[in-house]
Amino acid sequence: MRYERYRKTGIPWLPEVPEEWEVHRVRNHYTVVSGSGFSPEIQGNAEGDFPVCKASDISNAGKELRTAANWISSEVAKQVGFHIMPLGSLLFPKIGEAMRKNSRAIAMVDCCADNNCQCLVPHNIDSGYTYYLFTQIDMNWFDNAGPVPCLSNKKLLGFSIPFPPLPTQRAIVAFLDEKCGKVDRLVAAKQKEVSLLKELKQSIIADAVTGRRGTGNGERGMGESCAETQSRRGKTKPSGIAWLPEVPEGWEVRRAASFLKVKDAPSAPEEELLSVFLDRGVIRFSEGGEKRANATSKDLSKYQLVEPDDFVMNNQQAWRGSVGVSPYRGIVSPAYFVVQLGDCIDPKYANIAFRSKPFVSVFELCSRGVGSIQRNLIWNMFKQQHLPLPPLPEQREIVAYIEAKTAKIGAAVAGLEREIAALKEFKQRLIADVVTGQRRVA
């Protein structure tokens, strides 16, 4: 239901408001409090008088922030010169990509923040209404247009916002808390279903590529009867591998070097750029959207040629599953191994098996950290590892089994993700309509 009468505002983002509402500048109701420098020597405390909020704490908080990864005492806060951000303040990042993400949260305790964040302290305006209103306000509108994204407080404080009467603000907050809470619970339940389905998918793949589960329903290997197939799968033998004590009797256990060989891949700068993503395998960068700009180099002379069915491994991310068989001809950066598969392994099987949890754990075993943020796969360690290898006909059977099983899971996940997206869109539209007066709540 809409309000009875509206009036024009002259504001591009908010053409009209209910007649009984006012339009004020942000500076009329908020004071800016900036964060302070947070040196490493005073970080790392899990207890204290004040949580010190970083951008990550705000983005992980949801609507209400009650804690942070770092705390400081009142004495340290005073010595360093931290500003105290009072309960009810709206916290948000003000610099870089964190600002662009538009994270915000209401401080539910007095707190501090590092110098990448700041807050708006409300005066004569409801904190809950502030939160919901600012979910509809893009902080990128206030960018100072410098080389690094940075919020201009002059632009922010001069911005016009709707100002309903305080009883209306509180009615809006009560309405949205109830409605958005229901939506959030529905989204959380569906996200849990998605997580469980993805875990089931990984479990199906892991069991199949390690021989812990037959491919079911009496599927036969080439030249075998059903009984022979089930009998063969029922027998195991010691593998000699620490992470997989037994394998089916008909499988081999071979050193990786015997069927995986790093290619001396020539440069071909004119070819299309490829990459490997954790969730998608090998893709063209033209399919990777904004990530392309962060991963290309002007000098492609050292980039390596990849042929279809080559196995590509990101030596910094293989331990997280960033590997895959390429369906394309193209080039990859020197941060990748380009590997030729032996005749004893089917490319589709390799693409599935080596992206599964058991094989990724082998990559992790053979990776060493460089500093604190990077782990490189050591090829000379990896090639010595012994890995299970089914006969080629069984590899193809495993691929068909996995594809059939995971297709159903994929369809279910896609359906749930569409429902989640629709719920989130409904929530945002509801908030926008209510906080701008396009929908009346009482």
Secondary structure as the mmCIF struct_conf table of DSSP 4:
data_model
#
loop_
_struct_conf.conf_type_id
_struct_conf.id
_struct_conf.beg_label_comp_id
_struct_conf.beg_label_asym_id
_struct_conf.beg_label_seq_id
_struct_conf.end_label_comp_id
_struct_conf.end_label_asym_id
_struct_conf.end_label_seq_id
BEND BEND1 GLU A 4 GLU A 4
STRN STRN1 TYR A 6 ILE A 11
TURN_TY1_P TURN_TY1_P1 PRO A 12 TRP A 13
STRN STRN2 LEU A 14 PRO A 18
TURN_TY1_P TURN_TY1_P2 GLU A 19 GLU A 20
STRN STRN3 GLU A 22 ARG A 25
HELX_RH_3T_P HELX_RH_3T_P1 VAL A 26 ASN A 28
TURN_TY1_P TURN_TY1_P3 HIS A 29 HIS A 29
STRN STRN4 TYR A 30 SER A 34
STRN STRN5 SER A 36 SER A 36
HELX_RH_3T_P HELX_RH_3T_P2 PRO A 40 ILE A 42
BEND BEND2 ALA A 46 ALA A 46
BEND BEND3 GLY A 48 ASP A 49
STRN STRN6 PHE A 50 CYS A 53
HELX_RH_AL_P HELX_RH_AL_P1 ALA A 55 ALA A 61
TURN_TY1_P TURN_TY1_P4 GLY A 62 LYS A 63
STRN STRN7 GLU A 64 LEU A 65
BEND BEND4 ALA A 69 ALA A 69
STRN STRN8 ASN A 70 ILE A 72
HELX_RH_AL_P HELX_RH_AL_P2 SER A 74 VAL A 80
TURN_TY1_P TURN_TY1_P5 GLY A 81 GLY A 81
HELX_LH_PP_P HELX_LH_PP_P1 PHE A 82 ILE A 84
STRN STRN9 MET A 85 MET A 85
TURN_TY1_P TURN_TY1_P6 LEU A 87 GLY A 88
STRN STRN10 LEU A 90 PRO A 93
STRN STRN11 ILE A 95 ILE A 95
HELX_RH_AL_P HELX_RH_AL_P3 GLY A 96 ARG A 100
TURN_TY1_P TURN_TY1_P7 LYS A 101 ASN A 102
STRN STRN12 ALA A 105 ALA A 107
BEND BEND5 MET A 108 VAL A 109
STRN STRN13 CYS A 111 CYS A 111
STRN STRN14 CYS A 112 ALA A 113
STRN STRN15 ASP A 114 ASP A 114
TURN_TY1_P TURN_TY1_P8 ASN A 115 ASN A 116
STRN STRN16 CYS A 117 PRO A 122
BEND BEND6 HIS A 123 ILE A 125
HELX_RH_AL_P HELX_RH_AL_P4 SER A 127 PHE A 134
TURN_TY1_P TURN_TY1_P9 THR A 135 GLN A 136
BEND BEND7 ILE A 137 ILE A 137
HELX_RH_3T_P HELX_RH_3T_P3 MET A 139 PHE A 142
STRN STRN17 ASP A 143 ASP A 143
BEND BEND8 GLY A 146 VAL A 148
STRN STRN18 CYS A 150 LEU A 151
HELX_RH_AL_P HELX_RH_AL_P5 ASN A 153 LEU A 157
TURN_TY1_P TURN_TY1_P10 GLY A 158 GLY A 158
STRN STRN19 SER A 160 PHE A 163
HELX_RH_AL_P HELX_RH_AL_P6 LEU A 166 VAL A 209
TURN_TY1_P TURN_TY1_P11 THR A 210 GLY A 211
BEND BEND9 ARG A 212 ARG A 213
TURN_TY1_P TURN_TY1_P12 ASN A 217 GLY A 218
TURN_TY1_P TURN_TY1_P13 MET A 222 GLY A 223
HELX_RH_AL_P HELX_RH_AL_P7 CYS A 226 GLY A 234
STRN STRN20 THR A 236 ILE A 241
TURN_TY1_P TURN_TY1_P14 ALA A 242 TRP A 243
STRN STRN21 LEU A 244 PRO A 248
TURN_TY1_P TURN_TY1_P15 GLU A 249 GLY A 250
STRN STRN22 GLU A 252 ARG A 255
HELX_RH_3T_P HELX_RH_3T_P4 ALA A 256 SER A 258
TURN_TY1_P TURN_TY1_P16 PHE A 259 PHE A 259
STRN STRN23 LEU A 260 VAL A 262
HELX_LH_PP_P HELX_LH_PP_P2 ALA A 265 SER A 267
TURN_TY1_P TURN_TY1_P17 PRO A 269 GLU A 270
BEND BEND10 GLU A 271 GLU A 271
HELX_LH_PP_P HELX_LH_PP_P3 GLU A 272 GLU A 272
STRN STRN24 LEU A 273 LEU A 273
STRN STRN25 LEU A 274 PHE A 277
TURN_TY1_P TURN_TY1_P18 LEU A 278 ARG A 280
STRN STRN26 GLY A 281 ARG A 284
HELX_RH_3T_P HELX_RH_3T_P5 PHE A 285 GLU A 287
BEND BEND11 GLY A 288 GLY A 288
TURN_TY1_P TURN_TY1_P19 GLY A 289 GLU A 290
HELX_RH_AL_P HELX_RH_AL_P8 LYS A 291 ALA A 295
BEND BEND12 LYS A 298 LYS A 298
TURN_TY1_P TURN_TY1_P20 SER A 301 LYS A 302
STRN STRN27 GLN A 304 VAL A 306
TURN_TY1_P TURN_TY1_P21 PRO A 308 ASP A 309
STRN STRN28 PHE A 311 ASN A 314
TURN_TY1_P TURN_TY1_P22 ASN A 315 GLN A 317
HELX_RH_3T_P HELX_RH_3T_P6 ALA A 318 ARG A 320
TURN_TY1_P TURN_TY1_P23 GLY A 321 GLY A 321
STRN STRN29 VAL A 323 VAL A 325
BEND BEND13 PRO A 327 TYR A 328
STRN STRN30 GLY A 330 VAL A 332
TURN_TY1_P TURN_TY1_P24 PRO A 334 ALA A 335
STRN STRN31 TYR A 336 LEU A 341
HELX_LH_PP_P HELX_LH_PP_P4 GLY A 342 GLY A 342
TURN_TY1_P TURN_TY1_P25 ASP A 343 CYS A 344
BEND BEND14 ILE A 345 ILE A 345
HELX_RH_AL_P HELX_RH_AL_P9 PRO A 347 ALA A 353
TURN_TY1_P TURN_TY1_P26 PHE A 354 ARG A 355
BEND BEND15 SER A 356 SER A 356
HELX_RH_AL_P HELX_RH_AL_P10 LYS A 357 LEU A 365
TURN_TY1_P TURN_TY1_P27 CYS A 366 CYS A 366
STRN STRN32 SER A 367 VAL A 370
TURN_TY1_P TURN_TY1_P28 GLY A 371 ILE A 373
STRN STRN33 GLN A 374 LEU A 377
HELX_RH_AL_P HELX_RH_AL_P11 TRP A 379 PHE A 382
TURN_TY1_P TURN_TY1_P29 LYS A 383 GLN A 384
STRN STRN34 HIS A 386 LEU A 389
HELX_RH_AL_P HELX_RH_AL_P12 LEU A 392 VAL A 435
TURN_TY1_P TURN_TY1_P30 THR A 436 GLY A 437
BEND BEND16 GLN A 438 ARG A 439
#
